[in-house]
């Protein structure tokens, strides 16, 4: 798998109206029942995480990307024995997706 570079991901996500920040979780970290008023995007860089949403559970490996629709309650778990490093961002309303609509 080619190395994922954060500046390139940030630039690409920005064209779709998303921010891009690095998040690092220790083993066994769980973020319970989050819900945002905007779409969220996640891209796993290292480790393994599981995202649980109503009626759907998704396990992400490095390089996997997931978009969580606004209003979706979700829980994120680090399923790795080590650190989980992931990029996440929220839709800001700017970008080509908004311009097209």
Secondary structure as UniProt FT lines:
FT   HELIX           6..14
FT   TURN            15..17
FT   STRAND          21..25
FT   TURN            27..28
FT   STRAND          30..34
FT   STRAND          40..46
FT   STRAND          48..53
FT   TURN            54..55
FT   STRAND          56..61
FT   TURN            62..63
FT   STRAND          65..68
FT   TURN            70..71
FT   STRAND          74..78
FT   STRAND          84..91
FT   HELIX           96..100
//
